[in-house]
Amino acid sequence: MTDARSSWYERAACRGADTEELFANSAAQNRAKAVCTGCPVRTECLSEALDGRVEFGVWGGMTERERRALLRRRPQVASWRQVLESVSRDDGATQRPRVG
């Protein structure tokens, strides 16, 4: 685990959760996404998955299918972290960032 990831991961709502729950299929993904609701590091988590093109699991409240769709819609984005932090600042960071 990298230093950058470990710094945010230590504060994640899913820290200590069963990884099988976070890498679930179909309806179980909704339970995994619920863990992300209100997570203080949701932006960091999602940006890591998008920037790193992580193919599996729920990250930052998005499934792999949702992330792939977002990446297809916005192929020009060089840094998802910058985009998500900008959106979070503009929206007050209380809701899921709207980046689509």
C-alpha positions as CSV (number, residue, x, y, z in Angstrom):
1,M,0.0,0.0,0.0
2,T,1.4,3.4,-0.9
3,D,1.8,6.2,1.6
4,A,-0.8,8.4,-0.2
5,R,-3.4,5.6,-0.1
6,S,-2.7,4.6,3.5
7,S,-3.2,8.2,4.7
8,W,-6.8,8.3,3.5
9,Y,-7.6,4.6,3.9
10,E,-7.0,4.8,7.6
11,R,-10.1,7.1,7.8
12,A,-12.3,5.1,5.4
13,A,-15.7,3.9,6.5
14,C,-14.9,0.5,5.0
15,R,-11.7,0.1,6.9
16,G,-11.9,-3.3,8.6
17,A,-14.9,-4.4,6.5
18,D,-14.9,-7.8,4.9
19,T,-13.3,-7.3,1.5
20,E,-15.8,-9.8,-0.1
21,E,-18.6,-7.3,0.8
22,L,-16.8,-4.5,-1.1
23,F,-16.1,-6.8,-4.1
24,A,-19.6,-8.2,-4.4
25,N,-21.8,-8.8,-7.4
26,S,-25.2,-7.6,-8.4
27,A,-27.6,-6.6,-5.6
28,A,-24.9,-7.0,-2.9
29,Q,-23.2,-4.1,-4.5
30,N,-25.9,-1.8,-3.2
31,R,-25.0,-2.9,0.4
32,A,-21.3,-2.1,-0.4
33,K,-22.2,1.3,-1.8
34,A,-24.2,2.1,1.3
35,V,-21.0,1.8,3.3
36,C,-19.6,4.7,1.3
37,T,-22.5,7.0,2.2
38,G,-21.1,9.7,4.4
39,C,-17.5,8.3,4.3
40,P,-15.1,11.1,5.0
41,V,-12.6,10.0,2.3
42,R,-15.1,9.1,-0.5
43,T,-13.5,11.5,-2.9
44,E,-10.0,10.2,-2.4
45,C,-11.2,6.6,-2.7
46,L,-13.1,7.2,-5.9
47,S,-10.4,9.2,-7.5
48,E,-7.8,6.5,-6.8
49,A,-10.1,3.9,-8.5
50,L,-10.7,6.2,-11.5
51,D,-7.1,7.4,-11.9
52,G,-5.8,3.9,-11.4
53,R,-8.5,2.3,-13.7
54,V,-9.4,-0.2,-10.9
55,E,-11.6,-2.8,-12.6
56,F,-13.2,-4.5,-9.6
57,G,-15.1,-3.6,-6.5
58,V,-17.0,-0.6,-5.1
59,W,-14.8,2.4,-4.6
60,G,-16.1,5.8,-3.5
61,G,-19.7,4.7,-3.9
62,M,-19.4,3.6,-7.5
63,T,-19.4,0.1,-9.0
64,E,-17.0,-1.0,-11.7
65,R,-19.7,-0.6,-14.3
66,E,-20.5,2.9,-13.1
67,R,-16.8,3.9,-13.2
68,R,-16.3,2.4,-16.7
69,A,-19.3,4.4,-17.9
70,L,-17.9,7.6,-16.4
71,L,-14.5,7.0,-17.9
72,R,-16.0,6.5,-21.3
73,R,-18.0,9.8,-21.0
74,R,-15.0,11.8,-19.8
75,P,-11.9,10.3,-21.5
76,Q,-10.1,13.7,-21.5
77,V,-9.8,13.8,-17.7
78,A,-6.2,13.6,-16.7
79,S,-6.7,13.7,-12.9
80,W,-10.0,12.6,-11.4
81,R,-8.8,13.7,-8.0
82,Q,-8.7,17.3,-9.2
83,V,-12.1,17.0,-10.8
84,L,-13.7,15.4,-7.8
85,E,-12.2,17.8,-5.3
86,S,-13.3,20.7,-7.4
87,V,-16.9,19.4,-7.6
88,S,-16.9,18.6,-3.8
89,R,-15.8,22.2,-3.0
90,D,-18.5,23.6,-5.3
91,D,-21.3,21.3,-3.9
92,G,-20.4,21.5,-0.3
93,A,-19.0,17.9,-0.2
94,T,-22.1,16.5,1.4
95,Q,-23.5,14.5,-1.5
96,R,-22.0,12.2,-4.1
97,P,-20.0,14.3,-6.6
98,R,-21.8,14.8,-9.9
99,V,-19.2,14.3,-12.5
100,G,-21.1,12.8,-15.4
